[in-house]
Amino acid sequence: MLQRRLTIHGLVQGVGFRAALAREARRRGLAGWVRNRSDGTVEAVVAGDPAAVDEMTRWAARGPPAARVTRVDAEPASGEFDGFEMRPTA
């Protein structure tokens, strides 16, 4: 199992990014969470099959149609997750 923390920059809040990311992660069988951050980014931790985590990372670089992603920072993560959840803004 691979775990990765993603920080997505650009026009990513107010465009349905969190809900779309959660839907895509669940579709790929991933666990973890997603939330908006007060600095205007979206943060997510995705955990699961390495190929699915890589697919999710590529998806995050595009996002939903209304998003304009400028950069995705990815780093190793760790934790225990039961499903995929949307968390409140941090």
C-alpha positions as CSV (number, residue, x, y, z in Angstrom):
1,M,0.0,0.0,0.0
2,L,1.2,3.5,-0.9
3,Q,0.2,6.7,0.9
4,R,0.7,10.2,-0.5
5,R,-0.1,13.7,0.7
6,L,-1.1,16.1,-2.1
7,T,-1.3,19.8,-1.9
8,I,-3.1,21.2,-4.9
9,H,-2.5,24.9,-5.9
10,G,-4.4,27.2,-8.2
11,L,-8.1,27.9,-8.6
12,V,-9.1,24.9,-6.6
13,Q,-11.7,26.2,-4.1
14,G,-15.2,27.0,-5.0
15,V,-15.2,24.8,-8.0
16,G,-16.2,21.4,-6.5
17,F,-12.7,20.1,-6.3
18,R,-13.1,18.4,-2.9
19,A,-16.2,16.5,-3.8
20,A,-14.8,15.5,-7.2
21,L,-11.6,14.3,-5.7
22,A,-13.4,12.3,-3.0
23,R,-15.6,10.7,-5.8
24,E,-12.6,9.9,-7.9
25,A,-10.7,8.4,-4.9
26,R,-13.6,6.2,-3.9
27,R,-14.0,5.1,-7.5
28,R,-10.4,3.9,-7.5
29,G,-10.8,2.1,-4.1
30,L,-8.6,4.6,-2.2
31,A,-8.8,5.6,1.4
32,G,-7.9,8.9,3.0
33,W,-9.3,12.4,3.2
34,V,-9.5,15.8,1.4
35,R,-10.0,19.3,2.8
36,N,-9.7,23.0,1.8
37,R,-7.0,24.9,3.5
38,S,-7.2,28.5,4.6
39,D,-4.3,29.4,2.2
40,G,-6.5,28.6,-0.8
41,T,-5.1,25.2,-1.5
42,V,-6.7,21.8,-1.3
43,E,-4.9,19.1,0.7
44,A,-5.5,15.4,0.4
45,V,-4.1,12.1,1.7
46,V,-4.7,9.2,-0.6
47,A,-3.8,5.6,0.3
48,G,-4.1,2.3,-1.5
49,D,-2.8,0.4,-4.5
50,P,0.3,2.3,-5.9
51,A,-1.1,2.4,-9.4
52,A,-4.4,3.9,-8.2
53,V,-2.5,6.5,-6.0
54,D,-0.4,7.4,-9.1
55,E,-3.7,7.8,-11.2
56,M,-5.2,9.9,-8.4
57,T,-2.1,12.2,-8.4
58,R,-2.4,12.7,-12.1
59,W,-6.1,13.4,-11.8
60,A,-5.4,16.0,-9.1
61,A,-3.1,17.8,-11.6
62,R,-6.2,18.4,-13.8
63,G,-9.1,18.4,-11.3
64,P,-12.7,18.9,-12.2
65,P,-13.6,21.0,-15.3
66,A,-13.9,24.4,-13.5
67,A,-10.5,24.1,-11.7
68,R,-7.3,25.6,-12.9
69,V,-4.5,23.7,-11.2
70,T,-1.1,25.3,-11.3
71,R,0.9,22.9,-9.2
72,V,0.6,19.7,-7.1
73,D,3.1,19.0,-4.4
74,A,3.3,15.3,-3.4
75,E,5.0,13.8,-0.5
76,P,4.9,10.5,1.5
77,A,2.2,10.2,4.1
78,S,1.2,7.8,6.8
79,G,-1.9,7.0,8.8
80,E,-4.8,4.6,9.2
81,F,-7.9,5.3,7.2
82,D,-11.4,3.8,7.0
83,G,-12.8,4.8,3.6
84,F,-12.4,8.3,2.1
85,E,-13.8,11.4,3.8
86,M,-14.2,15.1,3.2
87,R,-12.9,17.1,6.2
88,P,-13.5,20.7,7.3
89,T,-11.2,23.5,6.2
90,A,-8.0,23.7,8.1
